[in-house]
């Protein structure tokens, strides 16, 4: 590929940015982004860039193309609302294939030949890519809810304040199913309430009643992937969950845990009731009604997508460790190999040069783009990667921090000290601080429970930060783009919970 082509593409589009701890092996969604045409828009999107820098990915996708994808799907939803359910059913079949191959690896990895392992890894990658080809489209909702939905709602409801419109939008786009985090939380609370006395009595896991240990082990088997991410995955065991429960029981009364469980169980009924009330009180056009139907359905699907992504990451970790053992390589090096390099190494014994793998970790840029009726991809390092980085991320000038209000309190403004967290794995978060990050993911939930507010660089109405902050009842400003670059840990800020402004004080 020619570098000027990519530079021209960067200058041609505006870009939606997302960042996360990640390594290339776990990020098969990169190529899948431009392959989503198989299920959705026949021509778009045309390009994606992902920069890898010291085990972090900086994902860049064209906003203009994603908005066209949203409009394409939205207009078809107007004509045929049942199509989303059909696609969702197809996705379920893909997920079964993904699970089956991952489970097969766990059962048989010790008896597989190198060739069998290589083919298993290939099949698993294809299933994960199909998962992402089907669900990437949901990201287009972020562009719509950030730029277009507020204007559309002002036109339909000119007499309402922006704050009121924002609350209506969040309610009508809320999913009608519990998130996997809420389901897991409900399971934890149920166990804690059943074994409340035992959790307060025993300080030694082996001394727990056998039935209690059995229940913890069953829960752990179904939730071992909860702390996974696109960089690594450590399986959680029964003792991990026991230690968290014991600490929580120590700091909370039984009555408080009961209220928490009741809240979770009543959430969907409350959401349905509030949505019905709003539809009756504020009738809107069919076009806007269908938009909220789509957003609500996608909000639930996005959450399921995240759950499957975490489970896939758990399986990727199993593959990476088995491959590294057989090739006698560091597992981190294996995670920077391409699928083709893994196949060649396992089947022919040809291992990529380690200096090249180290270069990819220092700074590399993955580019996938459409060419004619096909797709192309390249991984750039060295001077080319540095040039693309400078083009995509010019020096950031200090600017006003402006975002979208995702969750607010009855008060119009809120003050506090911020703590910038980019990587949860080495963060010691101070209770009561304002969490500032690029975007939240499931592993951020324990920090969000301690936070007094959340500010993110990225995200739309259906983002993880928006949904969880509203569940927790804490202020949240999303989509600021620059908060993590302008703010530093310890800065005191004031949040305008009406206009979405954040300023240092």
C-alpha positions as CSV (number, residue, x, y, z in Angstrom):
1,X,0.0,0.0,0.0
2,X,1.1,3.6,-0.6
3,X,1.4,5.8,2.5
4,X,0.1,9.0,0.7
5,X,-3.2,7.1,0.2
6,X,-3.7,6.6,3.9
7,X,-2.6,10.2,4.8
8,X,-5.2,11.5,2.3
9,X,-7.9,9.3,3.8
10,X,-7.0,10.6,7.3
11,X,-7.4,14.2,6.0
12,X,-10.6,13.4,4.1
13,X,-12.7,12.2,7.1
14,X,-13.5,13.2,10.6
15,X,-12.7,10.3,13.0
16,X,-14.4,8.6,15.9
17,X,-11.8,7.6,18.4
18,X,-11.8,4.8,21.0
19,X,-8.9,3.5,23.2
20,X,-8.5,0.4,25.2
21,X,-5.8,-2.0,26.6
22,X,-5.2,-4.4,23.6
23,X,-2.9,-6.6,21.5
24,X,-3.4,-7.4,17.8
25,X,-4.2,-11.1,18.4
26,X,-7.3,-10.2,20.4
27,X,-8.4,-7.5,17.9
28,X,-9.8,-9.5,15.0
29,X,-12.6,-7.0,15.0
30,X,-10.3,-4.7,13.0
31,X,-10.6,-6.4,9.7
32,X,-14.3,-7.3,10.5
33,X,-15.1,-3.5,10.5
34,X,-14.8,-3.2,6.8
35,X,-16.4,-6.6,6.2
36,X,-19.7,-5.7,7.9
37,X,-21.1,-5.0,4.4
38,X,-21.8,-8.7,4.3
39,X,-24.8,-7.9,6.6
40,X,-25.5,-4.2,6.4
41,X,-24.5,-1.3,4.1
42,X,-23.4,-2.8,0.8
43,X,-20.4,-0.4,0.3
44,X,-19.5,1.1,3.7
45,X,-17.4,1.5,5.6
46,X,-14.2,1.7,3.5
47,X,-11.4,2.1,6.0
48,X,-10.2,1.6,9.6
49,X,-6.9,2.5,11.3
50,X,-5.8,1.0,14.6
51,X,-2.6,2.2,16.3
52,X,-0.9,-0.1,18.8
53,X,1.3,1.5,21.4
54,X,2.7,-0.4,24.4
55,X,-0.3,-2.7,24.7
56,X,-2.9,-0.1,24.0
57,X,-5.0,0.3,20.9
58,X,-6.2,3.6,19.5
59,X,-9.1,2.8,17.1
60,X,-10.0,5.3,14.5
61,X,-13.1,5.0,12.3
62,X,-14.7,7.5,9.9
63,X,-17.6,9.4,11.4
64,X,-19.2,10.4,8.1
65,X,-19.3,6.8,6.9
66,X,-20.7,5.5,10.2
67,X,-23.5,8.1,10.1
68,X,-24.4,7.0,6.5
69,X,-24.5,3.4,7.8
70,X,-26.9,4.4,10.6
71,X,-29.2,6.2,8.2
72,X,-29.2,3.2,5.8
73,X,-30.2,0.8,8.6
74,X,-32.7,3.3,10.1
75,X,-34.5,3.8,6.8
76,X,-34.8,0.0,6.3
77,X,-36.0,-0.4,9.9
78,X,-38.8,2.1,9.1
79,X,-40.0,-0.3,6.3
80,X,-39.3,-3.6,8.0
81,X,-38.8,-3.5,11.8
82,X,-38.6,-7.3,12.1
83,X,-35.3,-7.5,10.2
84,X,-33.3,-6.7,13.3
85,X,-34.8,-9.8,15.0
86,X,-33.9,-11.9,12.0
87,X,-30.2,-10.7,12.1
88,X,-30.1,-11.2,15.9
89,X,-31.2,-14.8,15.4
90,X,-28.4,-15.4,12.8
91,X,-25.9,-13.9,15.3
92,X,-27.0,-16.4,17.9
93,X,-25.9,-19.2,15.5
94,X,-22.5,-17.6,15.1
95,X,-22.0,-17.3,18.9
96,X,-22.7,-21.1,19.3
97,X,-19.9,-21.8,16.8
98,X,-17.6,-19.5,18.7
99,X,-18.4,-21.1,22.0
100,X,-18.0,-24.7,20.6
101,X,-14.6,-24.0,19.2
102,X,-13.4,-22.3,22.3
103,X,-14.6,-25.2,24.5
104,X,-13.0,-27.7,22.2
105,X,-9.7,-26.0,22.7
106,X,-10.0,-26.1,26.5
107,X,-10.9,-29.8,26.4
108,X,-8.4,-31.0,23.8
109,X,-5.4,-28.6,23.8
110,X,-3.1,-31.2,25.5
111,X,-3.8,-33.8,22.8
112,X,-4.0,-31.6,19.7
113,X,-1.2,-31.7,17.1
114,X,0.3,-28.4,16.0
115,X,-1.7,-28.6,12.8
116,X,-4.9,-29.3,14.7
117,X,-4.2,-26.3,17.0
118,X,-3.5,-24.1,14.0
119,X,-6.8,-25.1,12.3
120,X,-8.7,-24.6,15.5
121,X,-7.3,-21.2,15.9
122,X,-8.3,-20.3,12.4
123,X,-11.8,-21.5,12.9
124,X,-12.1,-19.6,16.1
125,X,-10.9,-16.4,14.5
126,X,-13.4,-16.8,11.7
127,X,-16.3,-17.2,14.2
128,X,-15.1,-14.2,16.2
129,X,-14.8,-12.1,13.0
130,X,-18.4,-13.2,12.0
131,X,-19.5,-12.0,15.4
132,X,-18.0,-8.6,14.8
133,X,-19.1,-8.4,11.2
134,X,-22.7,-8.7,12.4
135,X,-22.5,-6.3,15.4
136,X,-20.1,-3.5,14.3
137,X,-23.1,-1.7,12.9
138,X,-24.2,-0.8,16.4
139,X,-21.3,1.6,16.7
140,X,-23.0,3.8,14.1
141,X,-25.6,4.7,16.8
142,X,-22.9,6.7,18.7
143,X,-22.5,9.1,15.8
144,X,-26.3,9.5,15.4
145,X,-27.0,10.1,19.1
146,X,-24.1,12.5,19.5
147,X,-24.7,14.8,16.4
148,X,-28.1,14.2,14.9
149,X,-30.6,13.0,17.6
150,X,-30.4,16.2,19.7
151,X,-31.3,18.3,16.6
152,X,-34.1,16.0,15.7
153,X,-35.6,16.1,19.2
154,X,-35.4,19.9,19.3
155,X,-37.4,20.0,16.1
156,X,-40.1,17.6,17.4
157,X,-40.3,19.0,21.0
158,X,-39.4,22.7,20.7
159,X,-40.8,23.7,24.1
160,X,-38.6,21.3,26.2
161,X,-35.2,22.1,27.7
162,X,-32.1,20.3,26.5
163,X,-31.8,18.6,29.9
164,X,-35.4,17.3,29.6
165,X,-34.8,16.2,26.1
166,X,-31.6,14.4,27.1
167,X,-33.4,12.5,29.9
168,X,-36.2,11.5,27.4
169,X,-33.6,10.2,24.9
170,X,-31.9,8.1,27.5
171,X,-35.1,6.6,28.8
172,X,-36.5,5.7,25.4
173,X,-33.2,4.2,24.2
174,X,-32.7,2.1,27.3
175,X,-32.6,-1.7,26.8
176,X,-35.5,-3.8,28.0
177,X,-33.2,-6.5,29.5
178,X,-30.7,-6.5,32.3
179,X,-27.1,-6.0,31.4
180,X,-24.7,-8.9,32.0
181,X,-23.1,-6.9,34.7
182,X,-26.5,-6.4,36.4
183,X,-27.2,-10.1,36.0
184,X,-23.9,-11.0,37.6
185,X,-24.5,-8.5,40.3
186,X,-27.9,-10.0,41.0
187,X,-26.2,-13.5,41.2
188,X,-23.6,-12.2,43.7
189,X,-26.2,-10.5,45.9
190,X,-28.3,-13.6,45.9
191,X,-25.4,-15.7,47.1
192,X,-24.3,-13.1,49.7
193,X,-27.8,-12.9,51.2
194,X,-28.1,-16.7,51.4
195,X,-24.7,-17.1,53.0
196,X,-24.5,-13.7,54.9
197,X,-23.7,-15.3,58.3
198,X,-21.1,-17.6,56.8
199,X,-19.4,-14.7,55.0
200,X,-19.1,-12.8,58.3
201,X,-18.0,-15.9,60.3
202,X,-15.3,-17.6,58.1
203,X,-12.0,-15.9,57.2
204,X,-10.5,-19.1,55.6
205,X,-11.9,-20.3,52.3
206,X,-11.3,-24.0,52.8
207,X,-13.3,-23.9,56.0
208,X,-16.5,-22.7,54.3
209,X,-19.5,-25.1,54.2
210,X,-19.3,-27.5,51.3
211,X,-22.6,-26.3,49.8
212,X,-21.4,-22.7,49.9
213,X,-18.1,-23.6,48.1
214,X,-20.1,-25.6,45.5
215,X,-22.3,-22.6,44.8
216,X,-19.3,-20.3,44.5
217,X,-17.6,-22.7,42.1
218,X,-20.7,-22.9,39.9
219,X,-21.0,-19.2,39.8
220,X,-17.2,-18.8,39.0
221,X,-17.5,-21.3,36.1
222,X,-20.1,-19.1,34.4
223,X,-18.4,-15.8,35.1
224,X,-14.6,-16.5,35.0
225,X,-14.2,-14.1,32.1
226,X,-15.6,-10.9,33.8
227,X,-12.2,-9.3,34.2
228,X,-11.0,-9.9,30.6
229,X,-10.0,-7.2,28.1
230,X,-8.4,-7.0,24.6
231,X,-4.9,-7.4,26.1
232,X,-5.1,-10.2,28.6
233,X,-7.5,-12.4,30.5
234,X,-7.1,-13.9,34.0
235,X,-9.7,-16.4,34.9
236,X,-11.6,-15.6,38.1
237,X,-12.1,-18.4,40.5
238,X,-14.5,-19.2,43.3
239,X,-12.0,-17.8,45.9
240,X,-11.8,-14.5,44.0
241,X,-15.6,-14.0,44.2
242,X,-15.6,-15.1,47.8
243,X,-13.0,-12.5,48.8
244,X,-15.0,-9.7,47.1
245,X,-18.2,-10.9,48.8
246,X,-16.6,-11.1,52.2
247,X,-15.3,-7.5,51.9
248,X,-18.7,-6.2,50.8
249,X,-20.6,-8.0,53.6
250,X,-18.1,-6.5,56.0
251,X,-19.0,-3.0,54.8
252,X,-22.7,-3.3,54.2
253,X,-25.8,-4.3,56.2
254,X,-28.1,-7.1,55.1
255,X,-30.9,-4.5,54.6
256,X,-28.7,-2.6,52.1
257,X,-27.9,-5.7,50.1
258,X,-31.7,-6.6,50.0
259,X,-32.5,-3.2,48.6
260,X,-29.8,-3.6,46.0
261,X,-31.2,-6.9,44.8
262,X,-34.8,-5.5,44.8
263,X,-33.6,-2.6,42.7
264,X,-32.1,-4.9,40.1
265,X,-35.1,-7.1,39.9
266,X,-37.5,-4.1,39.5
267,X,-35.4,-2.3,36.9
268,X,-36.9,-3.6,33.7
269,X,-40.5,-3.1,34.9
270,X,-39.6,0.5,35.8
271,X,-38.0,1.1,32.4
272,X,-41.0,-0.3,30.6
273,X,-43.4,1.8,32.6
274,X,-41.5,5.0,32.1
275,X,-41.1,4.4,28.4
276,X,-44.9,3.8,28.1
277,X,-45.6,7.0,30.0
278,X,-43.3,9.1,27.8
279,X,-44.8,7.7,24.6
280,X,-48.3,8.6,25.8
281,X,-47.3,12.1,27.0
282,X,-45.0,12.9,24.1
283,X,-46.3,11.4,20.8
284,X,-43.7,11.7,18.1
285,X,-43.2,11.0,14.4
286,X,-42.9,7.4,13.2
287,X,-39.4,8.2,12.1
288,X,-38.3,9.2,15.6
289,X,-40.3,6.3,17.2
290,X,-38.5,3.8,15.0
291,X,-35.1,5.4,15.9
292,X,-35.8,4.9,19.6
293,X,-36.9,1.3,18.9
294,X,-33.7,0.6,17.1
295,X,-31.6,2.3,19.8
296,X,-33.3,0.4,22.6
297,X,-32.9,-2.9,20.8
298,X,-29.3,-2.2,20.0
299,X,-28.5,-1.1,23.6
300,X,-29.4,-4.6,24.7
301,X,-27.5,-6.3,21.8
302,X,-24.4,-4.1,22.4
303,X,-24.3,-5.4,26.0
304,X,-24.5,-9.0,24.8
305,X,-21.8,-8.2,22.2
306,X,-19.5,-7.0,25.1
307,X,-20.2,-10.2,27.0
308,X,-19.3,-12.4,24.1
309,X,-16.2,-10.2,23.4
310,X,-15.0,-10.9,27.0
311,X,-15.6,-14.6,26.7
312,X,-13.7,-14.6,23.3
313,X,-10.8,-12.8,25.0
314,X,-10.7,-15.5,27.6
315,X,-10.4,-18.1,24.8
316,X,-7.8,-16.0,23.0
317,X,-5.7,-16.0,26.2
318,X,-5.9,-19.9,26.2
319,X,-4.8,-20.0,22.6
320,X,-2.0,-17.5,23.1
321,X,-0.6,-19.4,26.1
322,X,-0.7,-22.8,24.3
323,X,0.9,-21.4,21.2
324,X,3.6,-19.6,23.2
325,X,4.4,-22.9,25.0
326,X,4.7,-24.9,21.8
327,X,6.8,-22.2,20.0
328,X,8.9,-21.5,23.1
329,X,8.1,-17.8,22.8
330,X,7.1,-15.2,25.3
331,X,3.3,-14.9,25.4
332,X,3.4,-11.2,24.8
333,X,5.4,-11.8,21.5
334,X,2.8,-14.3,20.4
335,X,0.0,-11.7,20.9
336,X,1.6,-9.5,18.4
337,X,1.7,-12.1,15.7
338,X,-0.8,-12.1,12.8
339,X,-3.2,-15.0,12.2
340,X,-1.1,-16.0,9.1
341,X,2.2,-15.9,11.1
342,X,0.6,-18.2,13.8
343,X,-0.4,-20.6,11.1
344,X,3.0,-20.6,9.5
345,X,4.8,-21.0,12.8
346,X,2.7,-24.0,14.0
347,X,2.6,-25.8,10.6
348,X,6.0,-25.1,9.2
349,X,8.1,-23.9,12.3
350,X,8.8,-20.5,10.7
351,X,8.7,-17.9,13.5
352,X,8.6,-14.2,12.7
353,X,11.6,-12.1,13.7
354,X,11.4,-11.0,17.3
355,X,12.7,-7.4,16.7
356,X,9.7,-6.9,14.3
357,X,7.3,-8.1,17.0
358,X,8.9,-5.7,19.4
359,X,8.5,-2.8,16.9
360,X,4.8,-3.6,16.6
361,X,4.4,-3.3,20.3
362,X,6.4,0.0,20.5
363,X,4.2,1.6,17.8
364,X,2.4,0.1,14.8
365,X,-0.5,1.0,12.7
366,X,-3.0,-1.6,11.3
367,X,-4.9,-0.4,8.3
368,X,-7.8,-2.2,6.5
369,X,-9.5,-0.7,3.5
370,X,-11.8,-1.6,0.7
371,X,-10.3,-2.0,-2.8
372,X,-12.7,-2.7,-5.6
373,X,-14.9,-5.6,-4.4
374,X,-12.4,-6.9,-2.0
375,X,-10.5,-5.9,1.2
376,X,-6.9,-5.3,1.9
377,X,-4.9,-4.9,5.2
378,X,-1.4,-3.9,6.3
379,X,0.5,-3.6,9.5
380,X,3.0,-0.6,9.4
381,X,5.8,0.0,11.8
382,X,8.8,2.4,12.1
383,X,8.8,5.6,10.2
384,X,5.5,4.9,8.4
385,X,3.7,4.3,11.7
386,X,5.1,7.4,13.3
387,X,4.1,9.6,10.3
388,X,0.5,8.3,10.4
389,X,0.4,8.8,14.2
390,X,1.5,12.5,13.8
391,X,-1.1,13.0,11.0
392,X,-3.9,11.4,13.0
393,X,-3.0,13.0,16.4
394,X,-1.6,16.5,15.9
395,X,-0.4,18.3,19.0
396,X,-3.4,18.9,21.3
397,X,-4.0,22.5,22.2
398,X,-5.7,23.2,25.5
399,X,-9.4,23.7,24.8
400,X,-12.7,23.9,26.6
401,X,-13.9,20.5,27.7
402,X,-17.4,20.0,26.2
403,X,-19.3,16.8,26.1
404,X,-22.8,15.3,26.2
405,X,-24.7,14.9,29.5
406,X,-25.3,11.1,29.9
407,X,-26.4,11.2,33.5
408,X,-27.1,14.1,35.9
409,X,-28.3,14.8,39.4
410,X,-31.0,17.2,40.5
411,X,-28.2,19.8,41.1
412,X,-27.1,21.8,38.0
413,X,-23.4,21.7,38.8
414,X,-21.0,19.4,40.6
415,X,-17.5,19.9,41.9
416,X,-14.7,17.5,42.8
417,X,-11.1,16.2,42.2
418,X,-10.4,14.0,39.2
419,X,-8.5,10.8,38.9
420,X,-7.4,9.9,35.4
421,X,-7.4,6.1,34.8
422,X,-6.4,4.6,31.5
423,X,-5.6,1.1,32.7
424,X,-7.6,-0.5,35.5
425,X,-5.1,-3.2,36.1
426,X,-2.7,-0.8,38.0
427,X,-5.1,1.8,39.3
428,X,-5.7,2.5,42.9
429,X,-8.9,4.6,42.7
430,X,-9.8,6.9,45.5
431,X,-13.4,6.7,46.6
432,X,-15.3,9.9,45.9
433,X,-13.0,11.0,43.0
434,X,-14.3,11.9,39.6
435,X,-13.3,9.2,37.2
436,X,-11.7,10.5,33.9
437,X,-11.0,8.0,31.2
438,X,-11.1,7.4,27.5
439,X,-14.1,5.1,27.7
440,X,-15.3,2.7,30.4
441,X,-15.5,-1.1,29.9
442,X,-16.8,-3.8,32.2
443,X,-13.6,-3.9,34.2
444,X,-14.2,-0.2,35.2
445,X,-17.5,-1.1,37.1
446,X,-15.8,-1.5,40.5
447,X,-14.2,2.0,40.0
448,X,-17.5,3.5,38.9
449,X,-19.1,2.3,42.1
450,X,-16.5,4.4,44.0
451,X,-16.6,7.4,41.7
452,X,-18.7,10.5,42.4
453,X,-18.9,11.2,38.7
454,X,-17.5,10.0,35.3
455,X,-16.0,11.9,32.4
456,X,-15.0,10.2,29.2
457,X,-13.3,11.1,25.9
458,X,-15.6,8.9,23.9
459,X,-19.1,7.3,23.8
460,X,-22.7,8.0,22.8
461,X,-26.1,7.4,24.4
462,X,-25.7,3.6,24.2
463,X,-22.2,3.5,25.5
464,X,-21.1,1.6,28.6
465,X,-20.3,4.7,30.6
466,X,-23.7,6.3,29.9
467,X,-25.8,3.2,30.8
468,X,-23.8,2.3,34.0
469,X,-23.7,5.9,35.3
470,X,-27.4,6.2,35.0
471,X,-27.8,2.8,36.8
472,X,-25.6,4.1,39.6
473,X,-27.2,7.6,39.7
474,X,-23.9,9.5,39.3
475,X,-23.2,12.4,36.9
476,X,-21.6,11.5,33.6
477,X,-20.3,13.5,30.7
478,X,-19.4,11.5,27.6
479,X,-17.7,12.3,24.3
480,X,-15.5,15.2,25.4
481,X,-12.6,13.9,23.1
482,X,-9.9,15.6,25.1
483,X,-10.6,15.2,28.9
484,X,-7.8,12.7,29.4
485,X,-5.4,14.9,27.5
486,X,-6.3,18.2,29.3
487,X,-7.0,17.0,32.9
488,X,-4.5,15.5,35.3
489,X,-5.1,13.5,38.5
490,X,-5.7,15.9,41.4
491,X,-7.2,18.7,39.3
492,X,-10.3,20.2,40.8
493,X,-13.1,20.7,38.3
494,X,-16.7,21.9,38.1
495,X,-19.2,19.9,36.0
496,X,-22.1,21.7,34.4
497,X,-24.7,18.9,34.4
498,X,-27.0,20.8,32.0
499,X,-24.6,21.9,29.2
500,X,-22.0,19.1,29.5
501,X,-19.2,21.6,30.2
502,X,-16.2,20.7,32.4
503,X,-13.8,23.4,33.7
504,X,-10.8,23.5,36.0
505,X,-11.3,25.6,39.2
